[in-house]
Amino acid sequence: MEKTNVMRLLDQKKIKYISHYYTDTDAISGLDVAKVLNQNPNQVFKTLVTIGNSKNNYVFLVPVNKELDLKKAAKNVNEKNIEMIKSKELLPLTGYIHGGCSPIGMKKQFKVTIDESANNYETIIFSGGKIGYQVEIALNDLNKIINFKMADIVIG
């Protein structure tokens, strides 16, 4: 399998990761991807890009079987309100398409918040920057390539 830009960036920084691939499937939702890869959906994270009242963008990683709590997320980044960006804005803003969006290697570095449930696992899995590609990485290693904070940002 070919390497994605995310994998090349991790290789350049000599950061350990495991790559997961899936093909020949209609899996696009994170839950579908977790099933196809036979992974715990609490450990597989989706990358969500939002915009705040200030017009700043923020990135949130939440387990694929959970929903982002927009109120908690807004409070976490000191915004009055945030909302999901429109799908058509994703590619020009991040360089990624829906279903292949990764917090690593975006066109600009945005504030990233990962749901605190990630602390329950030695590694988390998220998009490798292209549909069909996932990377699995320890949070300490992820911290070597992107800055992020942990917070309770899911509904429930």
Contacts in CASP RR format, 6 or more apart in sequence:
PFRMAT RR
TARGET T0000
AUTHOR 0000-0000-0000
METHOD contacts of the structure
MODEL  1
MEKTNVMRLLDQKKIKYISHYYTDTDAISGLDVAKVLNQNPNQVFKTLVT
IGNSKNNYVFLVPVNKELDLKKAAKNVNEKNIEMIKSKELLPLTGYIHGG
CSPIGMKKQFKVTIDESANNYETIIFSGGKIGYQVEIALNDLNKIINFKM
ADIVIG
1 19 0 8 1.000
1 21 0 8 1.000
1 133 0 8 1.000
3 11 0 8 1.000
4 128 0 8 1.000
4 129 0 8 1.000
4 130 0 8 1.000
4 133 0 8 1.000
5 105 0 8 1.000
5 129 0 8 1.000
6 102 0 8 1.000
6 104 0 8 1.000
6 105 0 8 1.000
6 127 0 8 1.000
6 128 0 8 1.000
6 129 0 8 1.000
6 133 0 8 1.000
6 135 0 8 1.000
7 17 0 8 1.000
7 19 0 8 1.000
7 128 0 8 1.000
7 133 0 8 1.000
7 135 0 8 1.000
9 104 0 8 1.000
9 105 0 8 1.000
9 145 0 8 1.000
10 17 0 8 1.000
10 104 0 8 1.000
10 135 0 8 1.000
10 137 0 8 1.000
10 145 0 8 1.000
13 144 0 8 1.000
13 145 0 8 1.000
15 137 0 8 1.000
15 141 0 8 1.000
15 142 0 8 1.000
15 144 0 8 1.000
15 145 0 8 1.000
16 137 0 8 1.000
16 138 0 8 1.000
16 141 0 8 1.000
17 135 0 8 1.000
17 136 0 8 1.000
17 137 0 8 1.000
17 141 0 8 1.000
18 123 0 8 1.000
18 135 0 8 1.000
18 136 0 8 1.000
18 137 0 8 1.000
19 128 0 8 1.000
19 133 0 8 1.000
19 134 0 8 1.000
19 135 0 8 1.000
19 136 0 8 1.000
20 37 0 8 1.000
20 39 0 8 1.000
20 125 0 8 1.000
20 133 0 8 1.000
20 134 0 8 1.000
20 135 0 8 1.000
20 136 0 8 1.000
21 132 0 8 1.000
21 133 0 8 1.000
21 134 0 8 1.000
22 33 0 8 1.000
22 36 0 8 1.000
22 37 0 8 1.000
22 132 0 8 1.000
22 134 0 8 1.000
23 132 0 8 1.000
25 32 0 8 1.000
25 36 0 8 1.000
26 32 0 8 1.000
27 33 0 8 1.000
27 35 0 8 1.000
27 36 0 8 1.000
27 132 0 8 1.000
28 99 0 8 1.000
28 131 0 8 1.000
29 64 0 8 1.000
30 41 0 8 1.000
30 44 0 8 1.000
30 46 0 8 1.000
30 64 0 8 1.000
30 99 0 8 1.000
31 41 0 8 1.000
31 64 0 8 1.000
31 65 0 8 1.000
33 44 0 8 1.000
33 64 0 8 1.000
33 132 0 8 1.000
33 134 0 8 1.000
34 40 0 8 1.000
34 41 0 8 1.000
34 44 0 8 1.000
34 64 0 8 1.000
34 65 0 8 1.000
34 125 0 8 1.000
35 41 0 8 1.000
37 44 0 8 1.000
37 125 0 8 1.000
37 134 0 8 1.000
39 125 0 8 1.000
40 121 0 8 1.000
41 63 0 8 1.000
41 64 0 8 1.000
41 65 0 8 1.000
42 63 0 8 1.000
42 65 0 8 1.000
42 117 0 8 1.000
42 120 0 8 1.000
42 121 0 8 1.000
43 63 0 8 1.000
43 121 0 8 1.000
43 123 0 8 1.000
43 124 0 8 1.000
43 125 0 8 1.000
44 63 0 8 1.000
44 64 0 8 1.000
44 124 0 8 1.000
44 125 0 8 1.000
44 126 0 8 1.000
44 134 0 8 1.000
45 61 0 8 1.000
45 62 0 8 1.000
45 63 0 8 1.000
45 64 0 8 1.000
45 114 0 8 1.000
45 115 0 8 1.000
45 118 0 8 1.000
45 124 0 8 1.000
45 125 0 8 1.000
45 126 0 8 1.000
46 61 0 8 1.000
46 62 0 8 1.000
46 63 0 8 1.000
46 64 0 8 1.000
46 126 0 8 1.000
46 127 0 8 1.000
47 59 0 8 1.000
47 60 0 8 1.000
47 61 0 8 1.000
47 100 0 8 1.000
47 101 0 8 1.000
47 102 0 8 1.000
47 103 0 8 1.000
47 126 0 8 1.000
47 127 0 8 1.000
48 59 0 8 1.000
48 60 0 8 1.000
48 61 0 8 1.000
48 62 0 8 1.000
48 68 0 8 1.000
48 84 0 8 1.000
49 57 0 8 1.000
49 58 0 8 1.000
49 59 0 8 1.000
49 84 0 8 1.000
49 85 0 8 1.000
49 90 0 8 1.000
49 93 0 8 1.000
49 94 0 8 1.000
49 101 0 8 1.000
49 110 0 8 1.000
50 57 0 8 1.000
50 58 0 8 1.000
50 59 0 8 1.000
50 60 0 8 1.000
50 68 0 8 1.000
50 70 0 8 1.000
50 73 0 8 1.000
50 82 0 8 1.000
50 83 0 8 1.000
50 84 0 8 1.000
50 85 0 8 1.000
51 57 0 8 1.000
51 58 0 8 1.000
51 82 0 8 1.000
51 83 0 8 1.000
51 85 0 8 1.000
52 58 0 8 1.000
52 74 0 8 1.000
52 77 0 8 1.000
52 79 0 8 1.000
52 81 0 8 1.000
52 82 0 8 1.000
52 83 0 8 1.000
53 79 0 8 1.000
53 80 0 8 1.000
53 81 0 8 1.000
53 82 0 8 1.000
54 79 0 8 1.000
56 77 0 8 1.000
56 79 0 8 1.000
56 110 0 8 1.000
56 111 0 8 1.000
57 85 0 8 1.000
57 93 0 8 1.000
57 108 0 8 1.000
57 110 0 8 1.000
58 73 0 8 1.000
58 77 0 8 1.000
58 79 0 8 1.000
58 82 0 8 1.000
58 110 0 8 1.000
58 111 0 8 1.000
58 112 0 8 1.000
58 113 0 8 1.000
59 103 0 8 1.000
59 106 0 8 1.000
59 110 0 8 1.000
59 111 0 8 1.000
59 112 0 8 1.000
59 113 0 8 1.000
60 68 0 8 1.000
60 73 0 8 1.000
60 112 0 8 1.000
60 113 0 8 1.000
60 114 0 8 1.000
60 115 0 8 1.000
60 153 0 8 1.000
61 103 0 8 1.000
61 112 0 8 1.000
61 113 0 8 1.000
61 114 0 8 1.000
61 115 0 8 1.000
61 118 0 8 1.000
61 124 0 8 1.000
61 126 0 8 1.000
61 148 0 8 1.000
62 68 0 8 1.000
62 115 0 8 1.000
62 153 0 8 1.000
62 154 0 8 1.000
63 115 0 8 1.000
63 117 0 8 1.000
63 154 0 8 1.000
66 115 0 8 1.000
66 117 0 8 1.000
66 154 0 8 1.000
66 155 0 8 1.000
67 154 0 8 1.000
67 155 0 8 1.000
68 84 0 8 1.000
68 153 0 8 1.000
68 154 0 8 1.000
68 155 0 8 1.000
69 153 0 8 1.000
69 154 0 8 1.000
69 155 0 8 1.000
69 156 0 8 1.000
70 81 0 8 1.000
70 82 0 8 1.000
70 83 0 8 1.000
72 151 0 8 1.000
72 152 0 8 1.000
72 153 0 8 1.000
72 154 0 8 1.000
73 82 0 8 1.000
73 113 0 8 1.000
73 153 0 8 1.000
74 80 0 8 1.000
74 81 0 8 1.000
74 82 0 8 1.000
76 113 0 8 1.000
76 149 0 8 1.000
76 151 0 8 1.000
76 153 0 8 1.000
77 111 0 8 1.000
77 113 0 8 1.000
85 93 0 8 1.000
87 98 0 8 1.000
90 96 0 8 1.000
90 97 0 8 1.000
90 98 0 8 1.000
90 101 0 8 1.000
91 97 0 8 1.000
93 106 0 8 1.000
93 107 0 8 1.000
93 108 0 8 1.000
94 101 0 8 1.000
94 106 0 8 1.000
94 107 0 8 1.000
94 108 0 8 1.000
95 106 0 8 1.000
95 107 0 8 1.000
96 102 0 8 1.000
96 106 0 8 1.000
96 127 0 8 1.000
96 129 0 8 1.000
97 131 0 8 1.000
99 127 0 8 1.000
99 131 0 8 1.000
100 127 0 8 1.000
100 128 0 8 1.000
100 129 0 8 1.000
100 130 0 8 1.000
100 131 0 8 1.000
100 132 0 8 1.000
100 133 0 8 1.000
101 127 0 8 1.000
101 129 0 8 1.000
102 126 0 8 1.000
102 127 0 8 1.000
102 128 0 8 1.000
102 129 0 8 1.000
102 135 0 8 1.000
103 112 0 8 1.000
103 126 0 8 1.000
103 146 0 8 1.000
103 148 0 8 1.000
104 128 0 8 1.000
104 129 0 8 1.000
104 135 0 8 1.000
104 142 0 8 1.000
104 145 0 8 1.000
104 146 0 8 1.000
109 146 0 8 1.000
109 147 0 8 1.000
111 147 0 8 1.000
111 149 0 8 1.000
112 146 0 8 1.000
112 147 0 8 1.000
112 148 0 8 1.000
112 149 0 8 1.000
113 148 0 8 1.000
113 149 0 8 1.000
113 150 0 8 1.000
113 151 0 8 1.000
113 153 0 8 1.000
114 124 0 8 1.000
114 139 0 8 1.000
114 148 0 8 1.000
114 149 0 8 1.000
114 150 0 8 1.000
114 151 0 8 1.000
115 150 0 8 1.000
115 151 0 8 1.000
115 152 0 8 1.000
115 153 0 8 1.000
115 154 0 8 1.000
116 150 0 8 1.000
116 151 0 8 1.000
116 152 0 8 1.000
116 153 0 8 1.000
117 154 0 8 1.000
118 124 0 8 1.000
118 139 0 8 1.000
118 150 0 8 1.000
119 139 0 8 1.000
119 150 0 8 1.000
122 138 0 8 1.000
123 136 0 8 1.000
123 137 0 8 1.000
123 138 0 8 1.000
123 139 0 8 1.000
124 136 0 8 1.000
124 137 0 8 1.000
124 139 0 8 1.000
124 142 0 8 1.000
125 134 0 8 1.000
125 135 0 8 1.000
125 136 0 8 1.000
126 134 0 8 1.000
126 135 0 8 1.000
127 133 0 8 1.000
127 134 0 8 1.000
127 135 0 8 1.000
128 134 0 8 1.000
128 135 0 8 1.000
142 148 0 8 1.000
END
